[in-house]
Amino acid sequence: MGRDTTTGRGGGRGRSTAPARGAPGADRTEPGAPLVLTEDPDLLDDLLRLCAAAGTRAAVRPGPPDTAGWESAPLVIVGDDAVPRVRGAARRPDVLLVSRAPDDPGRWRRAVEVGAHHALLLPQDEPWLVDRIADVAEGAGRPALTVGVLGGTGGAGASTLACALALASARRGRRTLLVDADPLGGGLDVLLGGEAAEGLRWPAFAGSRGRVGGGALEEALPALHGLRVLSWGRDGDAAPVPPDAVRAVLAAARRRDGTVVVDLPRRVDAGAAQVLAQLDLGLLLVPCGLRPVAAAGRMATAVRPVLRDLRAVVPAGRRPPGGPDGAGTARLLDLPYAGELPREPGLRTAREAGRPPGHDPRGPLARFCAAFWERVAPAAPGPDGAGA
């Protein structure tokens, strides 16, 4: 049985660039590298190329897998030619069967024989396979809980609530990313007092296509108050980011567990639809009053086809005589009621001093946000694996 071989990053069509068995460095495998089992040179070249596209290396074994390698690899990719050599191996998760032969009715039967969870056909399944390899390489777990905040009317306080929710999430020890999805807003980095913070803004991602690395995205963004922020530039450039780029960037933000909070625009264009489609739930701020409720109803109608879980938050304020309370307002919109957003004394003064909304954990706004996260994710683990 030969030793494991580790691929280089620069793969392409043609013969494999993997070092020969027994060559210096042949056993070095990056954390998160998949194990590839095949003796088909053309299939191997394809898989090396896809691993390189995902930004990782692969441990390649042409013969039967040894027990340690089979059990320890985060992902095993079995070539169709290797099925006879893998039969009888211990069952394990994250096994993929890959073939280059179309119209093969026996592919799924062989996948069952080796305990594979997917039977992939190249080249049509290449994008899915690259994403899966990259997720493993990044150590991706479950997707981040992604919450969008939307104003039923202008000035309802959606940006304030989005910032406060993000701060409360970070305070719980969760990896948190705050996304400003409204190019015509004032900029969430300004609201957080970090407009001069170093890091990339949305215009830098306008050319993004395909897959964006979650780790690389997070490291490139400004770090403020224990969280990462994706906002708009300060040069007045509000040019729309293409929908494909919006989808790729938000998918990268969601890929690494934790929490993503999105401040949504009050319109549903192609870019906003890409964001709405990736939300787990949305909060619609609905001030009391006939006109605000009517405007919020139109907003809810616009986003409901894309966002299934939409809940109403009613800011505390003076109700019209005989008007409904917060729960009644939510019933008028046929939405679940997520609670009354309390007033935060001194909010404007704190903002002028560079303190973000919800900065005081004992303040009413921070307490509202903490209670919201406790209801939505009461046992969410922090980055060290401990419960919140």
C-alpha positions as CSV (number, residue, x, y, z in Angstrom):
1,M,0.0,0.0,0.0
2,G,1.5,3.3,-1.1
3,R,1.8,6.4,1.0
4,D,-0.6,9.3,0.8
5,T,0.1,11.9,-1.9
6,T,-0.8,15.6,-1.5
7,T,-1.7,17.7,-4.4
8,G,-0.4,21.1,-5.3
9,R,-2.6,24.2,-5.7
10,G,-1.9,24.9,-9.3
11,G,-3.9,22.0,-10.9
12,G,-5.3,22.3,-14.4
13,R,-6.2,20.0,-17.3
14,G,-3.5,17.5,-18.2
15,R,-1.7,15.1,-15.9
16,S,-1.6,15.5,-12.2
17,T,1.0,17.7,-10.5
18,A,0.9,15.7,-7.3
19,P,4.3,14.7,-6.0
20,A,5.3,11.1,-6.4
21,R,4.7,8.7,-3.6
22,G,7.6,8.8,-1.2
23,A,8.7,12.2,-2.4
24,P,9.7,14.8,0.3
25,G,6.5,16.5,1.6
26,A,4.2,14.0,0.0
27,D,2.5,13.3,3.3
28,R,1.8,16.9,4.2
29,T,-1.9,17.5,4.3
30,E,-3.6,20.8,5.1
31,P,-6.2,20.9,7.8
32,G,-9.6,20.3,6.2
33,A,-8.0,18.7,3.1
34,P,-10.3,16.0,1.5
35,L,-9.1,12.5,0.9
36,V,-9.3,11.5,-2.8
37,L,-9.5,7.8,-3.8
38,T,-9.1,7.1,-7.5
39,E,-6.7,5.7,-10.1
40,D,-8.4,7.3,-13.1
41,P,-5.9,10.0,-14.3
42,D,-8.5,12.1,-16.0
43,L,-10.8,12.0,-13.0
44,L,-7.9,12.8,-10.7
45,D,-6.9,15.8,-12.8
46,D,-10.5,17.1,-12.5
47,L,-10.6,16.6,-8.8
48,L,-7.2,18.3,-8.3
49,R,-8.4,21.3,-10.3
50,L,-11.6,21.6,-8.2
51,C,-9.6,21.4,-5.0
52,A,-7.3,24.2,-6.2
53,A,-10.4,26.2,-7.1
54,A,-11.7,25.7,-3.6
55,G,-8.3,26.9,-2.2
56,T,-7.1,23.7,-0.7
57,R,-5.0,20.6,-1.2
58,A,-6.1,17.0,-1.3
59,A,-4.6,13.8,0.1
60,V,-4.6,11.4,-2.9
61,R,-4.5,7.6,-2.4
62,P,-4.6,5.4,-5.5
63,G,-5.0,2.2,-3.5
64,P,-7.4,1.1,-0.8
65,P,-7.8,3.6,2.1
66,D,-5.9,3.0,5.3
67,T,-8.1,3.0,8.4
68,A,-6.6,6.2,9.9
69,G,-6.9,8.2,6.7
70,W,-10.5,7.0,6.0
71,E,-11.7,7.9,9.5
72,S,-9.8,11.2,10.0
73,A,-10.4,12.9,6.7
74,P,-13.1,15.6,6.9
75,L,-14.4,14.6,3.4
76,V,-13.7,11.5,1.3
77,I,-14.2,11.7,-2.5
78,V,-14.4,8.3,-4.1
79,G,-13.8,7.9,-7.8
80,D,-16.2,5.5,-9.5
81,D,-13.2,3.3,-10.4
82,A,-12.3,2.9,-6.7
83,V,-15.7,1.5,-5.6
84,P,-14.4,-2.2,-5.5
85,R,-11.5,-1.2,-3.3
86,V,-13.7,0.8,-0.9
87,R,-16.4,-1.8,-0.3
88,G,-16.3,-3.1,3.2
89,A,-14.8,0.1,4.7
90,A,-16.3,1.3,7.9
91,R,-19.3,3.6,7.4
92,R,-18.6,7.3,8.0
93,P,-20.3,10.6,7.1
94,D,-19.2,13.0,4.4
95,V,-18.4,10.5,1.6
96,L,-19.0,11.5,-2.0
97,L,-19.0,9.3,-5.1
98,V,-17.8,11.0,-8.3
99,S,-18.1,9.8,-11.9
100,R,-17.5,11.2,-15.3
101,A,-19.8,8.7,-17.1
102,P,-23.2,10.1,-18.0
103,D,-26.3,7.9,-18.3
104,D,-25.1,5.4,-15.7
105,P,-28.1,3.9,-13.9
106,G,-25.9,2.1,-11.5
107,R,-24.2,5.2,-10.0
108,W,-26.5,5.5,-7.0
109,R,-26.3,1.7,-6.3
110,R,-22.5,2.0,-6.1
111,A,-22.9,5.1,-3.9
112,V,-25.0,3.0,-1.4
113,E,-22.3,0.3,-1.5
114,V,-19.6,2.6,-0.2
115,G,-21.9,4.7,2.1
116,A,-21.7,7.8,-0.1
117,H,-24.3,10.5,0.6
118,H,-24.1,12.0,-2.9
119,A,-23.4,10.5,-6.3
120,L,-22.0,13.4,-8.4
121,L,-21.5,13.6,-12.1
122,L,-18.8,15.8,-13.6
123,P,-18.7,18.3,-15.1
124,Q,-22.3,19.4,-14.3
125,D,-21.9,19.0,-10.5
126,E,-18.6,20.8,-10.3
127,P,-19.9,24.0,-8.8
128,W,-21.6,22.1,-5.9
129,L,-18.5,20.0,-5.3
130,V,-16.2,23.1,-5.2
131,D,-18.5,24.7,-2.6
132,R,-18.5,21.5,-0.5
133,I,-14.7,21.1,-0.7
134,A,-14.3,24.8,0.3
135,D,-16.8,24.5,3.2
136,V,-14.7,21.6,4.6
137,A,-11.5,23.5,4.0
138,E,-12.8,26.5,6.0
139,G,-14.2,24.2,8.7
140,A,-17.7,25.4,8.0
141,G,-20.3,24.1,10.3
142,R,-24.0,24.9,10.2
143,P,-24.9,28.2,8.5
144,A,-25.1,31.4,10.6
145,L,-28.5,32.4,11.9
146,T,-29.3,35.3,9.6
147,V,-31.8,38.0,10.6
148,G,-32.9,40.9,8.5
149,V,-34.3,44.2,9.9
150,L,-36.7,46.1,7.7
151,G,-38.5,49.4,8.3
152,G,-42.2,49.4,7.6
153,T,-41.9,53.2,7.0
154,G,-39.0,55.5,6.6
155,G,-37.3,56.5,9.9
156,A,-38.8,53.5,11.8
157,G,-35.4,52.7,13.4
158,A,-34.4,49.6,11.4
159,S,-30.7,50.6,11.3
160,T,-30.7,51.3,15.0
161,L,-32.2,47.9,15.8
162,A,-29.9,46.1,13.4
163,C,-26.8,47.6,15.1
164,A,-28.2,46.9,18.6
165,L,-29.0,43.3,17.6
166,A,-25.5,42.7,16.3
167,L,-23.9,44.2,19.4
168,A,-26.1,41.9,21.6
169,S,-25.1,38.9,19.5
170,A,-21.4,39.7,19.8
171,R,-21.8,40.3,23.5
172,R,-23.1,36.7,23.8
173,G,-19.8,35.5,22.4
174,R,-21.1,34.6,19.0
175,R,-19.2,35.3,15.7
176,T,-21.3,38.2,14.4
177,L,-21.3,40.0,11.1
178,L,-23.5,43.1,10.4
179,V,-24.4,43.7,6.8
180,D,-25.7,47.1,5.4
181,A,-27.8,46.1,2.4
182,D,-29.1,49.6,1.8
183,P,-26.8,51.6,-0.5
184,L,-28.9,54.7,0.0
185,G,-28.7,54.6,3.8
186,G,-26.3,56.6,6.0
187,G,-23.9,53.7,6.5
188,L,-23.8,51.3,9.4
189,D,-20.2,52.0,10.1
190,V,-21.1,55.6,10.7
191,L,-23.8,54.5,13.2
192,L,-21.2,52.4,14.9
193,G,-18.8,55.3,15.1
194,G,-16.3,53.5,12.8
195,E,-16.5,55.3,9.5
196,A,-12.7,55.7,9.5
197,A,-12.0,52.0,10.4
198,E,-9.8,50.2,7.9
199,G,-11.3,47.4,5.9
200,L,-13.3,46.7,2.7
201,R,-16.7,48.1,1.9
202,W,-19.4,46.9,-0.6
203,P,-17.9,48.6,-3.7
204,A,-14.8,46.3,-3.3
205,F,-17.0,43.3,-3.9
206,A,-18.9,44.5,-6.9
207,G,-16.9,42.2,-9.2
208,S,-17.3,39.1,-7.1
209,R,-18.5,36.1,-9.0
210,G,-18.9,32.4,-7.9
211,R,-17.8,31.6,-4.5
212,V,-16.3,34.1,-1.9
213,G,-14.3,32.6,0.9
214,G,-16.0,33.1,4.3
215,G,-12.8,33.5,6.2
216,A,-11.2,35.8,3.7
217,L,-14.4,38.0,3.7
218,E,-14.5,38.3,7.4
219,E,-10.8,39.2,7.7
220,A,-11.2,41.9,5.1
221,L,-14.0,43.8,6.8
222,P,-13.7,46.5,9.5
223,A,-13.8,45.2,13.0
224,L,-15.9,47.3,15.4
225,H,-17.2,46.5,18.9
226,G,-16.4,42.8,18.6
227,L,-18.1,42.2,15.3
228,R,-17.4,42.6,11.6
229,V,-19.2,45.2,9.5
230,L,-19.9,45.3,5.8
231,S,-21.1,48.8,4.9
232,W,-20.9,51.3,2.0
233,G,-18.0,53.6,1.1
234,R,-17.6,57.2,2.1
235,D,-16.9,58.5,-1.4
236,G,-20.6,58.8,-2.3
237,D,-20.5,55.8,-4.6
238,A,-23.9,54.2,-4.2
239,A,-23.7,52.3,-7.5
240,P,-25.6,49.0,-7.1
241,V,-23.7,45.9,-6.5
242,P,-24.7,43.2,-9.1
243,P,-27.1,40.6,-7.7
244,D,-24.7,37.7,-8.3
245,A,-22.1,39.5,-6.1
246,V,-24.6,40.2,-3.4
247,R,-25.6,36.5,-3.3
248,A,-21.9,35.4,-3.2
249,V,-20.9,37.8,-0.5
250,L,-23.9,37.0,1.8
251,A,-23.5,33.3,1.2
252,A,-19.9,33.6,2.4
253,A,-21.0,35.6,5.4
254,R,-23.4,32.9,6.4
255,R,-21.0,30.0,5.9
256,R,-19.2,30.0,9.3
257,D,-21.9,29.7,12.0
258,G,-22.7,32.5,14.4
259,T,-25.0,35.3,13.5
260,V,-25.5,37.6,10.5
261,V,-27.7,40.7,11.0
262,V,-28.8,42.6,7.8
263,D,-30.1,46.1,7.6
264,L,-32.5,45.8,4.6
265,P,-33.6,48.5,2.1
266,R,-37.2,49.5,1.8
267,R,-37.5,48.2,-1.7
268,V,-37.3,44.7,-3.3
269,D,-35.0,45.0,-6.3
270,A,-32.8,42.1,-7.7
271,G,-30.1,42.6,-5.1
272,A,-32.5,42.8,-2.1
273,A,-34.2,39.7,-3.3
274,Q,-30.9,37.8,-3.1
275,V,-30.5,38.9,0.5
276,L,-34.1,38.1,1.4
277,A,-33.8,34.6,0.0
278,Q,-30.9,33.9,2.5
279,L,-32.6,35.1,5.6
280,D,-33.8,32.8,8.4
281,L,-36.2,35.4,9.7
282,G,-37.1,39.1,9.3
283,L,-38.2,41.8,11.7
284,L,-40.5,44.4,10.3
285,L,-40.6,47.6,12.4
286,V,-44.2,49.0,12.4
287,P,-44.9,52.3,14.2
288,C,-48.4,52.7,15.5
289,G,-50.8,54.6,13.4
290,L,-53.0,54.1,10.4
291,R,-50.6,55.3,7.7
292,P,-47.5,53.4,9.1
293,V,-49.5,50.2,9.3
294,A,-50.7,50.7,5.8
295,A,-47.2,51.3,4.5
296,A,-45.9,48.3,6.5
297,G,-48.6,46.1,5.0
298,R,-47.4,47.0,1.5
299,M,-43.8,46.3,2.6
300,A,-44.8,42.9,4.0
301,T,-46.7,42.0,0.9
302,A,-43.6,42.8,-1.2
303,V,-41.2,40.6,0.8
304,R,-43.4,37.7,1.8
305,P,-42.9,35.8,-1.5
306,V,-39.2,35.6,-0.7
307,L,-39.1,35.7,3.1
308,R,-41.3,33.2,4.8
309,D,-40.6,34.0,8.4
310,L,-41.5,37.7,8.9
311,R,-42.3,39.1,12.4
312,A,-43.6,42.5,13.5
313,V,-41.8,44.7,16.0
314,V,-43.7,47.8,17.2
315,P,-41.6,50.7,18.5
316,A,-42.8,52.1,21.8
317,G,-44.7,55.4,21.2
318,R,-48.0,57.2,21.6
319,R,-50.8,55.2,20.2
320,P,-53.7,57.0,18.5
321,P,-56.8,57.1,20.6
322,G,-58.6,53.8,20.4
323,G,-55.7,52.4,18.3
324,P,-54.4,48.8,18.6
325,D,-51.4,48.0,20.9
326,G,-48.3,46.2,19.6
327,A,-49.9,42.8,19.5
328,G,-53.0,44.2,17.8
329,T,-50.9,46.0,15.2
330,A,-49.2,42.7,14.4
331,R,-52.6,41.0,14.0
332,L,-53.7,43.7,11.6
333,L,-50.7,42.7,9.4
334,D,-51.3,39.0,10.0
335,L,-47.7,38.7,11.3
336,P,-46.3,37.1,14.5
337,Y,-45.5,39.6,17.2
338,A,-41.9,39.8,18.1
339,G,-42.3,42.5,20.9
340,E,-42.3,46.2,21.6
341,L,-39.1,48.0,20.9
342,P,-38.4,50.2,23.9
343,R,-37.3,53.8,23.8
344,E,-33.6,54.3,24.5
345,P,-32.9,57.5,26.5
346,G,-30.0,59.5,25.3
347,L,-29.7,57.6,22.0
348,R,-28.9,60.7,20.0
349,T,-26.3,62.0,22.5
350,A,-24.6,58.6,22.6
351,R,-24.5,58.5,18.8
352,E,-22.8,62.0,18.7
353,A,-20.3,60.7,21.2
354,G,-19.5,57.7,18.9
355,R,-21.3,55.1,21.0
356,P,-23.4,52.7,19.0
357,P,-27.1,51.8,19.7
358,G,-27.4,49.3,22.4
359,H,-23.8,49.9,23.7
360,D,-25.0,49.8,27.4
361,P,-25.9,46.2,28.2
362,R,-28.2,47.4,31.0
363,G,-30.1,49.8,28.7
364,P,-33.6,49.0,27.5
365,L,-32.6,48.5,23.9
366,A,-29.8,46.0,24.7
367,R,-32.1,44.1,27.0
368,F,-34.7,43.8,24.3
369,C,-32.1,42.5,21.9
370,A,-30.7,40.0,24.5
371,A,-34.2,38.7,25.1
372,F,-34.8,38.3,21.4
373,W,-31.6,36.2,20.9
374,E,-32.5,34.1,23.9
375,R,-35.9,33.3,22.3
376,V,-34.5,32.7,18.9
377,A,-31.2,30.9,19.8
378,P,-31.3,30.0,23.5
379,A,-28.5,27.4,23.3
380,A,-26.4,28.8,20.5
381,P,-22.7,28.0,21.1
382,G,-20.0,30.7,21.0
383,P,-16.8,30.4,19.1
384,D,-15.2,28.3,21.8
385,G,-18.1,25.8,21.7
386,A,-19.6,26.9,25.0
387,G,-23.2,27.6,25.3
388,A,-24.4,31.2,25.1
